[in-house]
Amino acid sequence: MRYRSQSVAYWYFAVAMVLFGLQVVFGLLSAVKYLGPDPLLYILPFDVTKVIHTNLLIVWVLTGFMGATYWLVPEESRTELHSVKLAYVQLILWTLMGVTAVIGYLFRYGTGNKLLEQPLPHKLVIVACMLIFLYNIGMTIRKAGRFTTTEGVLVLGLLSSAVLYLPALLHYENYTVSIFYRWWTIHLWVEGVWMMIMGSFLAYLLIRLSGVDREVMEKWLYVIVGLVFIAGILGTAHHYYWVGVPTYWLPIGGFFSALEPLALVGMAIYAYTAIRRAGLSHPNTLALHWTIGSAVFALFGAGLLGLAHTWPSVNRWTHGTLITAMHGHSAFYGAYAMIVLAMITYAMPSITRTRNDVSSTLGFWAFWLQVGGMFGMTLSFATAGIGQVYLERIVGLGYLDTQLKIQVHFLMLILTASIFSVGVGLFIFDFFRRAPRAEVLPETEAESVRAGGAAPPEPAGQAAR
């Protein structure tokens, strides 16, 4: 690494990996409950395991975003972070918030507002952490006096994420009203401003890994920002279909939701263009796999599968079924999990010691098992969801009777989820099997490591500069 303060990214990535592992555990536990009988019914019922599973997803991805930002901003601004101490204080507060929230969910301590179940004290800690984070990043950029387009889009996405969390602080007695405003946070995060964060990470990685011209990549970023604002904001209306809002939201939500995949198409095109120009010449081919995989899988999961059931005449049948789970799992994984894993894979040779295997065999196994497992999970949810829609909503079979009819798909789901979990376990093991590096590499050595060369082993007892 070029700047000593970049080492803080390792600890954010480490926390993210632990939370990722826990999320997978609770996801598997939730999937097994579909088969029954459930020996943990009165200890860890489905509603508790699902709440923990979905909330850990949000928390670990945000933790990964923070770590990736603490890595990227010094590189782009060419300076040390404003305050490493503040970054660690933020991480400690953030981790305590996450741990106590999960413990609270085990005892039914939450708001019941899907994906925003955190009680008010936890939400206030989240706000404090975001303010510390934005202040630290802002002061770093101000100190450097250098502000790239990649940084600009990233900071805009992060700042917008913080602002859009404010509706989550409000409490509504009417659950329908609560659902309406929930999407101001959740939808505008995952189908809006987080796309800008993903786009900026994607641009950064493609510039570093493919050697493509920065000006070309950053022009694509402007296109993505424009598409997010045009389609993403009004596309929120596709969550309003069945909550009692005026009917004019149906065509608005349908039309602009249909435009949302355009931003993902743009990302896939500019990723393909970059690699086509430069080829796979960078030695860190594993980071390239995660980067291109993120763009392609996001187009598949968030774009095509989202479009498949977002139109009102289709969504009236698929809403709230396993079709939604099909779209949600593939979209979140492709768009956000994979880009975080790409940033981690790119940074690992610089932030860990004696890493002589930039693109390790273990890392490729982790990549392909995760991609294959998630693709299988997506197909399992899709086939189960199609059967559910037909039996439950067209034939009129009861919910529990329907679940019994489609259990074979849950067996497929558990099998493919197990494959995915092995891939996650390998990635986490690959991450933690190297000790973190605190030393600043000499300029030529840092360039070699970023280009894929192996850093020489460090002498025992060498002190950090």
C-alpha positions in Angstrom: 0.0 0.0 0.0 1.2 3.5 -0.7 -0.3 5.2 2.3 -0.1 3.9 5.9 -3.6 5.0 6.7 -5.0 2.6 4.1 -4.3 -0.2 6.5 -7.5 0.7 8.3 -9.4 -0.8 5.4 -8.2 -4.3 6.4 -10.1 -4.1 9.7 -13.3 -3.0 8.0 -12.9 -5.8 5.5 -12.3 -8.2 8.4 -15.5 -7.2 10.2 -17.4 -7.4 6.9 -16.1 -11.0 6.4 -17.3 -12.1 9.8 -20.7 -10.6 9.3 -20.9 -12.1 5.8 -20.2 -15.5 7.3 -22.9 -15.1 9.9 -25.3 -13.9 7.3 -24.8 -17.1 5.3 -25.2 -19.3 8.4 -28.6 -17.7 9.2 -29.6 -17.9 5.5 -28.9 -21.6 5.5 -30.8 -22.0 8.7 -33.8 -20.2 7.2 -33.7 -22.3 4.1 -33.7 -25.6 6.1 -36.8 -24.5 7.9 -38.8 -24.7 4.7 -38.5 -28.5 4.8 -39.4 -29.1 8.5 -39.9 -30.4 11.1 -38.1 -27.5 12.9 -36.5 -28.5 16.2 -35.6 -24.8 16.8 -39.1 -23.5 16.3 -39.4 -22.1 19.8 -35.8 -20.9 20.0 -35.0 -19.6 16.6 -38.2 -19.4 14.5 -38.1 -18.4 10.9 -39.1 -14.8 11.4 -36.1 -14.3 13.7 -33.5 -16.1 11.4 -34.8 -14.2 8.4 -34.6 -10.8 10.1 -31.0 -11.5 11.2 -30.2 -12.8 7.7 -31.5 -9.8 5.8 -30.2 -7.2 8.3 -26.7 -8.7 8.3 -26.7 -8.3 4.6 -27.2 -4.6 4.8 -24.7 -4.2 7.6 -21.8 -6.2 6.1 -22.2 -4.6 2.7 -22.1 -1.1 4.2 -19.1 -2.2 6.2 -17.4 -3.3 3.0 -18.3 0.0 1.3 -16.7 1.9 4.2 -13.5 -0.2 4.1 -13.3 0.1 0.3 -13.8 3.9 0.5 -11.0 4.1 3.1 -8.8 2.3 0.6 -9.8 4.2 -2.5 -9.9 7.8 -1.3 -6.2 8.0 -0.3 -5.2 6.4 -3.6 -7.4 8.9 -5.6 -6.5 11.9 -3.5 -2.9 10.9 -3.1 -2.8 11.6 0.6 -3.2 10.0 4.0 -6.6 9.8 5.6 -7.6 12.9 7.7 -7.8 10.8 10.9 -7.1 7.1 11.4 -8.2 7.4 15.0 -11.7 8.5 13.9 -11.9 5.7 11.4 -11.2 3.2 14.2 -13.7 4.9 16.6 -16.3 4.6 13.8 -15.5 0.9 13.3 -15.9 0.1 17.0 -19.2 2.0 17.3 -20.4 0.4 14.1 -19.5 -3.2 15.2 -21.0 -2.7 18.6 -24.2 -1.5 17.0 -24.3 -4.5 14.7 -23.6 -7.1 17.4 -26.2 -5.6 19.9 -28.8 -5.4 17.1 -28.4 -9.1 16.3 -28.6 -10.0 20.0 -31.7 -7.8 20.2 -33.4 -9.6 17.3 -32.9 -12.9 19.1 -35.1 -11.5 21.9 -37.6 -9.8 19.5 -36.2 -6.4 20.2 -36.9 -4.4 17.0 -39.3 -2.2 15.2 -40.8 -4.8 12.9 -40.2 -2.5 9.8 -38.7 -4.9 7.3 -34.9 -4.3 6.6 -35.1 -1.3 9.1 -35.8 -3.3 12.2 -33.1 -1.5 14.2 -34.5 0.2 17.4 -34.1 4.0 17.6 -30.9 3.9 19.8 -29.2 1.7 17.2 -30.3 4.0 14.4 -28.9 7.0 16.2 -25.5 5.2 16.4 -25.8 4.5 12.6 -26.3 8.2 12.0 -23.3 9.1 14.2 -21.1 6.6 12.4 -22.2 7.9 9.0 -21.4 11.5 10.1 -17.9 10.5 11.3 -17.3 8.6 8.1 -18.4 11.5 5.8 -16.4 14.0 7.8 -13.3 11.9 7.7 -13.6 11.4 3.9 -14.5 15.0 3.3 -11.6 16.4 5.2 -9.2 14.0 3.5 -10.3 15.2 0.1 -10.2 18.8 1.2 -6.6 18.4 2.6 -5.5 16.8 -0.7 -7.0 19.4 -3.0 -7.5 16.7 -5.6 -11.0 15.5 -6.4 -11.5 13.0 -9.2 -14.8 12.1 -10.9 -14.6 8.6 -9.4 -14.4 10.2 -5.9 -17.1 12.6 -6.7 -19.6 9.9 -7.7 -18.6 7.8 -4.7 -19.0 10.7 -2.2 -22.4 11.7 -3.8 -23.6 8.1 -3.4 -22.4 7.9 0.2 -23.8 11.3 1.2 -27.1 10.5 -0.5 -27.2 7.1 1.4 -26.9 9.0 4.7 -29.6 11.6 3.8 -32.0 8.8 2.7 -31.6 7.0 6.0 -33.4 9.9 7.7 -36.9 8.6 6.9 -36.0 5.4 8.8 -35.7 7.4 12.0 -39.4 8.3 11.9 -42.1 6.1 13.5 -45.6 5.7 12.0 -48.4 4.0 13.9 -50.1 3.0 10.6 -48.2 0.1 9.1 -49.2 1.0 5.5 -47.8 4.5 5.9 -44.6 2.9 7.4 -44.2 0.7 4.4 -44.7 3.6 2.0 -41.9 5.6 3.6 -39.6 2.6 4.1 -39.0 2.5 0.4 -37.7 6.0 0.5 -34.7 4.4 2.3 -34.5 0.9 1.0 -35.4 1.3 -2.7 -33.5 4.6 -3.1 -30.5 2.9 -1.5 -30.4 -0.4 -3.4 -31.8 0.7 -6.7 -30.6 4.3 -6.6 -27.6 5.8 -4.8 -25.9 2.4 -4.1 -25.7 2.1 -7.9 -23.5 5.2 -7.9 -21.3 3.6 -5.2 -21.0 0.4 -7.2 -20.3 2.4 -10.4 -17.5 4.3 -8.8 -15.8 1.2 -7.4 -16.2 -0.5 -10.8 -14.6 2.5 -12.5 -11.7 2.5 -10.0 -11.1 -1.2 -10.5 -11.3 -1.1 -14.3 -8.9 1.9 -14.4 -6.4 0.0 -12.2 -6.8 -3.5 -13.6 -7.3 -2.8 -17.3 -5.2 0.3 -17.8 -8.1 1.9 -19.7 -8.1 5.7 -20.0 -9.6 7.4 -16.9 -11.4 10.0 -19.0 -13.3 7.2 -20.9 -14.3 5.4 -17.7 -15.5 8.5 -15.9 -17.7 9.6 -18.8 -19.5 6.3 -18.3 -20.0 7.3 -14.7 -21.9 10.4 -15.7 -24.2 8.2 -17.8 -24.9 5.9 -14.9 -25.6 8.8 -12.5 -28.1 10.2 -15.1 -29.8 6.9 -15.5 -30.0 6.4 -11.7 -31.7 9.8 -11.2 -34.1 9.3 -14.2 -35.2 5.8 -13.6 -34.2 5.0 -10.0 -36.1 7.7 -8.2 -39.5 7.3 -10.0 -39.0 3.6 -10.1 -39.7 3.6 -6.4 -43.3 3.5 -7.4 -43.2 -0.2 -8.2 -43.3 -0.7 -4.4 -46.5 1.3 -4.2 -48.6 -1.0 -6.3 -50.5 -2.8 -3.5 -50.4 -0.4 -0.5 -53.5 1.7 -1.3 -51.9 4.6 -3.2 -53.7 6.3 -6.2 -53.7 4.2 -9.4 -51.6 6.6 -11.4 -48.5 5.1 -9.6 -49.0 1.9 -11.5 -47.9 3.1 -15.0 -45.3 5.4 -13.5 -43.8 2.6 -11.5 -44.0 0.1 -14.3 -42.4 2.4 -16.9 -39.5 3.8 -14.9 -38.8 0.4 -13.3 -38.5 -0.9 -16.8 -35.8 1.7 -17.4 -33.8 0.8 -14.3 -31.8 -2.0 -16.0 -30.3 0.6 -18.4 -27.9 1.7 -15.7 -26.8 -1.9 -15.3 -26.5 -2.4 -19.0 -24.2 0.7 -19.1 -22.0 -0.8 -16.4 -21.8 -4.1 -18.2 -20.9 -2.4 -21.5 -18.2 -0.2 -20.1 -16.7 -3.2 -18.1 -16.7 -5.2 -21.3 -15.2 -2.3 -23.3 -12.4 -1.8 -20.8 -11.4 -5.5 -20.8 -11.7 -5.8 -24.6 -9.3 -2.9 -25.0 -6.8 -4.1 -22.4 -7.4 -7.9 -22.2 -6.7 -10.0 -19.1 -3.1 -8.8 -18.9 -3.1 -7.7 -15.3 -1.6 -10.4 -13.0 -4.4 -10.1 -10.4 -6.8 -12.0 -12.6 -8.9 -12.9 -9.6 -9.7 -9.3 -8.9 -10.6 -9.0 -12.6 -13.0 -12.0 -12.3 -14.8 -10.4 -9.4 -15.0 -7.1 -11.1 -16.4 -8.3 -14.4 -18.5 -10.9 -12.6 -20.1 -8.1 -10.6 -21.1 -6.2 -13.7 -22.5 -9.2 -15.5 -24.3 -10.8 -12.5 -25.8 -7.4 -11.6 -27.2 -7.1 -15.1 -28.6 -10.6 -14.8 -30.0 -10.4 -11.2 -30.9 -6.8 -10.7 -31.6 -6.0 -14.3 -33.2 -8.9 -16.2 -34.8 -10.7 -13.3 -36.0 -7.5 -11.8 -37.6 -6.5 -15.1 -39.2 -10.0 -15.3 -41.7 -9.3 -12.5 -41.8 -5.5 -12.0 -44.6 -4.7 -14.5 -47.9 -4.3 -12.6 -49.8 -7.0 -14.6 -47.1 -9.5 -13.7 -46.3 -8.2 -10.2 -49.9 -8.6 -9.1 -49.3 -12.4 -9.1 -45.6 -12.6 -8.1 -45.5 -9.9 -5.4 -44.4 -11.4 -2.0 -43.7 -14.8 -3.5 -40.4 -16.7 -3.9 -40.1 -14.9 -7.2 -39.2 -11.8 -5.2 -36.5 -13.9 -3.3 -35.1 -15.0 -6.7 -34.6 -11.4 -7.8 -33.4 -10.2 -4.4 -30.7 -12.8 -3.8 -29.2 -12.5 -7.3 -29.5 -8.7 -7.4 -27.9 -8.0 -4.0 -25.1 -10.5 -4.6 -24.2 -9.4 -8.1 -24.4 -5.6 -7.6 -23.1 -5.2 -4.1 -21.6 -8.3 -2.6 -19.4 -9.0 -5.6 -18.1 -5.5 -6.0 -17.1 -5.5 -2.3 -15.3 -8.8 -2.8 -13.7 -7.4 -5.9 -12.3 -4.4 -3.9 -11.1 -6.7 -1.1 -9.4 -9.0 -3.6 -7.7 -6.1 -5.3 -6.4 -4.6 -2.0 -5.4 -7.9 -0.4 -1.9 -8.2 -1.9 -1.1 -4.7 -0.4 -2.8 -5.0 3.0 -1.6 -8.5 4.0 1.9 -9.8 4.6 3.9 -12.2 2.4 1.1 -12.6 0.0 2.9 -14.3 -2.9 -0.3 -15.7 -4.5 -2.1 -12.8 -5.9 -4.5 -15.0 -7.8 -4.5 -18.1 -5.7 -6.2 -21.4 -6.7 -8.2 -21.2 -3.4 -9.4 -17.7 -4.5 -10.7 -19.1 -7.8 -12.4 -22.0 -6.1 -14.1 -19.4 -3.9 -15.2 -17.4 -6.9 -16.6 -20.2 -9.0 -18.3 -22.0 -6.1 -20.0 -18.7 -5.1 -21.1 -17.8 -8.6 -22.3 -21.3 -9.4 -24.0 -21.7 -6.0 -25.8 -18.3 -6.4 -26.9 -19.1 -9.9 -28.3 -22.4 -8.7 -30.1 -20.7 -5.8 -31.6 -18.2 -8.2 -33.0 -21.1 -10.4 -34.3 -22.9 -7.3 -36.1 -19.8 -6.1 -37.4 -19.2 -9.7 -38.9 -22.6 -10.2 -40.3 -22.7 -6.6 -41.8 -19.3 -7.2 -43.4 -20.2 -10.5 -45.0 -23.2 -8.9 -46.1 -21.1 -5.9 -47.7 -18.5 -8.1 -49.6 -21.0 -10.1 -50.8 -23.2 -7.2 -51.5 -20.6 -4.7 -52.7 -17.6 -6.7 -54.2 -19.1 -9.8 -55.4 -22.5 -8.7 -56.3 -21.2 -5.2 -54.4 -23.8 -3.1 -53.7 -22.8 0.4 -50.2 -21.5 1.4 -49.2 -24.5 3.5 -50.5 -27.0 1.0 -48.5 -25.1 -1.7 -45.3 -25.3 0.3 -45.7 -29.1 0.5 -46.1 -29.3 -3.3 -42.8 -27.4 -4.0 -40.5 -29.0 -1.4 -38.3 -30.6 -4.1 -37.2 -27.0 -5.0 -36.3 -26.3 -1.4 -34.0 -29.4 -1.5 -32.4 -27.9 -4.6 -32.1 -24.6 -2.8 -30.4 -26.1 0.2 -28.0 -28.0 -2.1 -27.0 -25.0 -4.1 -26.9 -22.8 -1.0 -24.4 -25.2 0.5 -22.2 -24.9 -2.5 -22.4 -21.2 -2.2 -21.6 -21.4 1.5 -18.4 -23.4 0.8 -17.3 -20.7 -1.6 -17.9 -18.0 1.0 -16.0 -20.1 3.6 -13.1 -20.4 1.2 -13.0 -16.7 0.6 -13.1 -15.9 4.3 -10.4 -18.4 5.0 -8.3 -17.0 2.2 -8.7 -13.5 3.6 -7.7 -14.4 7.2 -4.8 -16.7 6.4 -2.5 -13.8 6.0 -1.6 -11.3 8.8 -2.4 -7.6 8.1 0.3 -5.3 6.9 0.9 -2.0 8.7 4.1 -0.9 6.9 4.1 1.5 4.0 5.8 -0.1 0.9 8.4 1.9 -1.0 7.0 3.5 -4.1 8.4 1.0 -6.6 7.4 -2.0 -4.4 3.9 -0.6 -4.0 3.5 -0.2 -7.7 4.8 -3.8 -8.2 2.3 -5.2 -5.7 -0.6 -3.3 -7.2 0.4 -4.6 -10.6 0.3 -8.1 -9.3 3.9 -8.7 -8.3 4.7 -10.4 -5.0 6.1 -8.3 -2.1 9.1 -9.8 -0.5 8.7 -11.3 3.0 9.2 -8.7 5.7 11.9 -9.1 8.3 10.7 -10.3 11.6 10.1 -7.6 14.1 10.2 -4.8 11.5 8.4 -1.8 13.0 5.8 0.2 11.2 6.9 3.5 9.9 
